[in-house]
């Protein structure tokens, strides 16, 4: 029965929710792997680098550290949580119980 609901769940909602949960439990003291193509190419500046760590600090109410790492972290958290909220409301409105 749970599998039937998971098949109908929107991937975007699952992705954003799991991403925020993973970022909450992120250990920022360890060196991390990056998928950033600019960092892999050796560039020092990338407009997106540090955003995940900024979100981590923001979710732990370390506002100064979050702003220091990336100033757009607060805006990103608002956008992502708003998107999760709207997708959740949409799923609640479309909810129909599965027939056995």
Biotite code that builds the C-alpha atoms (Angstrom):
import biotite.structure as struc

atoms = struc.array([
    struc.Atom([0.000, 0.000, 0.000], chain_id="A", res_id=1, res_name="UNK", atom_name="CA", element="C"),
    struc.Atom([2.825, 2.395, 0.867], chain_id="A", res_id=2, res_name="UNK", atom_name="CA", element="C"),
    struc.Atom([4.520, 1.537, -2.412], chain_id="A", res_id=3, res_name="UNK", atom_name="CA", element="C"),
    struc.Atom([1.420, 2.678, -4.299], chain_id="A", res_id=4, res_name="UNK", atom_name="CA", element="C"),
    struc.Atom([1.596, 6.088, -2.640], chain_id="A", res_id=5, res_name="UNK", atom_name="CA", element="C"),
    struc.Atom([5.324, 6.384, -3.349], chain_id="A", res_id=6, res_name="UNK", atom_name="CA", element="C"),
    struc.Atom([4.779, 5.690, -7.034], chain_id="A", res_id=7, res_name="UNK", atom_name="CA", element="C"),
    struc.Atom([2.361, 8.628, -7.198], chain_id="A", res_id=8, res_name="UNK", atom_name="CA", element="C"),
    struc.Atom([4.525, 10.995, -5.132], chain_id="A", res_id=9, res_name="UNK", atom_name="CA", element="C"),
    struc.Atom([6.075, 13.859, -7.062], chain_id="A", res_id=10, res_name="UNK", atom_name="CA", element="C"),
    struc.Atom([9.834, 13.469, -7.411], chain_id="A", res_id=11, res_name="UNK", atom_name="CA", element="C"),
    struc.Atom([10.419, 17.176, -6.921], chain_id="A", res_id=12, res_name="UNK", atom_name="CA", element="C"),
    struc.Atom([8.789, 17.085, -3.480], chain_id="A", res_id=13, res_name="UNK", atom_name="CA", element="C"),
    struc.Atom([10.801, 14.029, -2.447], chain_id="A", res_id=14, res_name="UNK", atom_name="CA", element="C"),
    struc.Atom([14.025, 15.538, -3.782], chain_id="A", res_id=15, res_name="UNK", atom_name="CA", element="C"),
    struc.Atom([13.705, 18.916, -2.049], chain_id="A", res_id=16, res_name="UNK", atom_name="CA", element="C"),
    struc.Atom([12.566, 17.408, 1.242], chain_id="A", res_id=17, res_name="UNK", atom_name="CA", element="C"),
    struc.Atom([15.350, 14.818, 1.326], chain_id="A", res_id=18, res_name="UNK", atom_name="CA", element="C"),
    struc.Atom([17.904, 17.458, 0.301], chain_id="A", res_id=19, res_name="UNK", atom_name="CA", element="C"),
    struc.Atom([16.976, 19.702, 3.235], chain_id="A", res_id=20, res_name="UNK", atom_name="CA", element="C"),
    struc.Atom([17.048, 16.741, 5.642], chain_id="A", res_id=21, res_name="UNK", atom_name="CA", element="C"),
    struc.Atom([20.499, 15.714, 4.361], chain_id="A", res_id=22, res_name="UNK", atom_name="CA", element="C"),
    struc.Atom([21.775, 19.287, 4.622], chain_id="A", res_id=23, res_name="UNK", atom_name="CA", element="C"),
    struc.Atom([20.484, 19.501, 8.187], chain_id="A", res_id=24, res_name="UNK", atom_name="CA", element="C"),
    struc.Atom([22.591, 16.486, 9.206], chain_id="A", res_id=25, res_name="UNK", atom_name="CA", element="C"),
    struc.Atom([25.631, 17.527, 7.140], chain_id="A", res_id=26, res_name="UNK", atom_name="CA", element="C"),
    struc.Atom([28.956, 17.537, 8.965], chain_id="A", res_id=27, res_name="UNK", atom_name="CA", element="C"),
    struc.Atom([30.559, 20.793, 7.852], chain_id="A", res_id=28, res_name="UNK", atom_name="CA", element="C"),
    struc.Atom([33.868, 20.116, 9.617], chain_id="A", res_id=29, res_name="UNK", atom_name="CA", element="C"),
    struc.Atom([34.877, 17.315, 7.249], chain_id="A", res_id=30, res_name="UNK", atom_name="CA", element="C"),
    struc.Atom([36.233, 17.923, 3.744], chain_id="A", res_id=31, res_name="UNK", atom_name="CA", element="C"),
    struc.Atom([33.479, 17.386, 1.224], chain_id="A", res_id=32, res_name="UNK", atom_name="CA", element="C"),
    struc.Atom([33.064, 16.170, -2.322], chain_id="A", res_id=33, res_name="UNK", atom_name="CA", element="C"),
    struc.Atom([31.795, 18.737, -4.786], chain_id="A", res_id=34, res_name="UNK", atom_name="CA", element="C"),
    struc.Atom([29.955, 18.364, -8.073], chain_id="A", res_id=35, res_name="UNK", atom_name="CA", element="C"),
    struc.Atom([30.723, 21.949, -9.048], chain_id="A", res_id=36, res_name="UNK", atom_name="CA", element="C"),
    struc.Atom([32.266, 22.085, -12.540], chain_id="A", res_id=37, res_name="UNK", atom_name="CA", element="C"),
    struc.Atom([33.907, 25.457, -11.827], chain_id="A", res_id=38, res_name="UNK", atom_name="CA", element="C"),
    struc.Atom([35.633, 24.150, -8.695], chain_id="A", res_id=39, res_name="UNK", atom_name="CA", element="C"),
    struc.Atom([36.723, 21.026, -10.597], chain_id="A", res_id=40, res_name="UNK", atom_name="CA", element="C"),
    struc.Atom([38.194, 23.265, -13.301], chain_id="A", res_id=41, res_name="UNK", atom_name="CA", element="C"),
    struc.Atom([40.252, 25.121, -10.697], chain_id="A", res_id=42, res_name="UNK", atom_name="CA", element="C"),
    struc.Atom([38.333, 28.396, -10.482], chain_id="A", res_id=43, res_name="UNK", atom_name="CA", element="C"),
    struc.Atom([38.225, 30.021, -7.052], chain_id="A", res_id=44, res_name="UNK", atom_name="CA", element="C"),
    struc.Atom([34.887, 31.765, -7.488], chain_id="A", res_id=45, res_name="UNK", atom_name="CA", element="C"),
    struc.Atom([31.561, 30.072, -8.059], chain_id="A", res_id=46, res_name="UNK", atom_name="CA", element="C"),
    struc.Atom([28.250, 31.797, -7.283], chain_id="A", res_id=47, res_name="UNK", atom_name="CA", element="C"),
    struc.Atom([26.698, 28.573, -5.959], chain_id="A", res_id=48, res_name="UNK", atom_name="CA", element="C"),
    struc.Atom([29.539, 27.139, -3.885], chain_id="A", res_id=49, res_name="UNK", atom_name="CA", element="C"),
    struc.Atom([28.838, 27.247, -0.166], chain_id="A", res_id=50, res_name="UNK", atom_name="CA", element="C"),
    struc.Atom([25.077, 27.465, -0.544], chain_id="A", res_id=51, res_name="UNK", atom_name="CA", element="C"),
    struc.Atom([24.492, 24.026, 0.977], chain_id="A", res_id=52, res_name="UNK", atom_name="CA", element="C"),
    struc.Atom([26.728, 24.760, 3.957], chain_id="A", res_id=53, res_name="UNK", atom_name="CA", element="C"),
    struc.Atom([24.996, 28.107, 4.340], chain_id="A", res_id=54, res_name="UNK", atom_name="CA", element="C"),
    struc.Atom([21.628, 26.340, 4.479], chain_id="A", res_id=55, res_name="UNK", atom_name="CA", element="C"),
    struc.Atom([23.014, 23.913, 7.068], chain_id="A", res_id=56, res_name="UNK", atom_name="CA", element="C"),
    struc.Atom([24.108, 26.743, 9.347], chain_id="A", res_id=57, res_name="UNK", atom_name="CA", element="C"),
    struc.Atom([20.841, 28.577, 8.792], chain_id="A", res_id=58, res_name="UNK", atom_name="CA", element="C"),
    struc.Atom([18.779, 25.528, 9.825], chain_id="A", res_id=59, res_name="UNK", atom_name="CA", element="C"),
    struc.Atom([20.884, 25.347, 13.004], chain_id="A", res_id=60, res_name="UNK", atom_name="CA", element="C"),
    struc.Atom([20.200, 29.062, 13.677], chain_id="A", res_id=61, res_name="UNK", atom_name="CA", element="C"),
    struc.Atom([23.847, 30.043, 13.132], chain_id="A", res_id=62, res_name="UNK", atom_name="CA", element="C"),
    struc.Atom([22.826, 33.135, 11.202], chain_id="A", res_id=63, res_name="UNK", atom_name="CA", element="C"),
    struc.Atom([26.164, 34.938, 11.188], chain_id="A", res_id=64, res_name="UNK", atom_name="CA", element="C"),
    struc.Atom([28.074, 31.875, 9.962], chain_id="A", res_id=65, res_name="UNK", atom_name="CA", element="C"),
    struc.Atom([25.417, 31.249, 7.308], chain_id="A", res_id=66, res_name="UNK", atom_name="CA", element="C"),
    struc.Atom([25.658, 34.820, 6.011], chain_id="A", res_id=67, res_name="UNK", atom_name="CA", element="C"),
    struc.Atom([29.467, 34.635, 6.031], chain_id="A", res_id=68, res_name="UNK", atom_name="CA", element="C"),
    struc.Atom([29.527, 31.475, 3.895], chain_id="A", res_id=69, res_name="UNK", atom_name="CA", element="C"),
    struc.Atom([26.882, 32.561, 1.378], chain_id="A", res_id=70, res_name="UNK", atom_name="CA", element="C"),
    struc.Atom([24.599, 35.618, 1.659], chain_id="A", res_id=71, res_name="UNK", atom_name="CA", element="C"),
    struc.Atom([21.842, 34.058, -0.468], chain_id="A", res_id=72, res_name="UNK", atom_name="CA", element="C"),
    struc.Atom([21.329, 31.095, 1.881], chain_id="A", res_id=73, res_name="UNK", atom_name="CA", element="C"),
    struc.Atom([18.343, 32.720, 3.594], chain_id="A", res_id=74, res_name="UNK", atom_name="CA", element="C"),
    struc.Atom([16.655, 33.454, 0.255], chain_id="A", res_id=75, res_name="UNK", atom_name="CA", element="C"),
    struc.Atom([17.333, 29.889, -0.966], chain_id="A", res_id=76, res_name="UNK", atom_name="CA", element="C"),
    struc.Atom([15.815, 28.400, 2.185], chain_id="A", res_id=77, res_name="UNK", atom_name="CA", element="C"),
    struc.Atom([12.682, 30.520, 1.761], chain_id="A", res_id=78, res_name="UNK", atom_name="CA", element="C"),
    struc.Atom([12.316, 29.508, -1.904], chain_id="A", res_id=79, res_name="UNK", atom_name="CA", element="C"),
    struc.Atom([12.863, 25.794, -1.208], chain_id="A", res_id=80, res_name="UNK", atom_name="CA", element="C"),
    struc.Atom([10.520, 25.658, 1.792], chain_id="A", res_id=81, res_name="UNK", atom_name="CA", element="C"),
    struc.Atom([7.857, 27.564, -0.158], chain_id="A", res_id=82, res_name="UNK", atom_name="CA", element="C"),
    struc.Atom([8.160, 25.060, -2.993], chain_id="A", res_id=83, res_name="UNK", atom_name="CA", element="C"),
    struc.Atom([7.883, 22.137, -0.562], chain_id="A", res_id=84, res_name="UNK", atom_name="CA", element="C"),
    struc.Atom([4.809, 23.773, 0.974], chain_id="A", res_id=85, res_name="UNK", atom_name="CA", element="C"),
    struc.Atom([3.062, 24.349, -2.369], chain_id="A", res_id=86, res_name="UNK", atom_name="CA", element="C"),
    struc.Atom([3.796, 20.813, -3.590], chain_id="A", res_id=87, res_name="UNK", atom_name="CA", element="C"),
    struc.Atom([2.548, 19.359, -0.295], chain_id="A", res_id=88, res_name="UNK", atom_name="CA", element="C"),
    struc.Atom([-0.695, 21.362, -0.492], chain_id="A", res_id=89, res_name="UNK", atom_name="CA", element="C"),
    struc.Atom([-1.143, 20.199, -4.085], chain_id="A", res_id=90, res_name="UNK", atom_name="CA", element="C"),
    struc.Atom([-0.640, 16.561, -3.030], chain_id="A", res_id=91, res_name="UNK", atom_name="CA", element="C"),
    struc.Atom([-3.148, 16.933, -0.182], chain_id="A", res_id=92, res_name="UNK", atom_name="CA", element="C"),
    struc.Atom([-5.761, 18.313, -2.590], chain_id="A", res_id=93, res_name="UNK", atom_name="CA", element="C"),
    struc.Atom([-5.140, 15.487, -5.085], chain_id="A", res_id=94, res_name="UNK", atom_name="CA", element="C"),
    struc.Atom([-5.096, 12.776, -2.406], chain_id="A", res_id=95, res_name="UNK", atom_name="CA", element="C"),
    struc.Atom([-7.343, 9.812, -3.088], chain_id="A", res_id=96, res_name="UNK", atom_name="CA", element="C"),
    struc.Atom([-7.152, 6.645, -0.995], chain_id="A", res_id=97, res_name="UNK", atom_name="CA", element="C"),
    struc.Atom([-5.952, 3.600, -2.887], chain_id="A", res_id=98, res_name="UNK", atom_name="CA", element="C"),
    struc.Atom([-8.454, 0.818, -3.352], chain_id="A", res_id=99, res_name="UNK", atom_name="CA", element="C"),
    struc.Atom([-7.320, -2.594, -2.092], chain_id="A", res_id=100, res_name="UNK", atom_name="CA", element="C"),
])
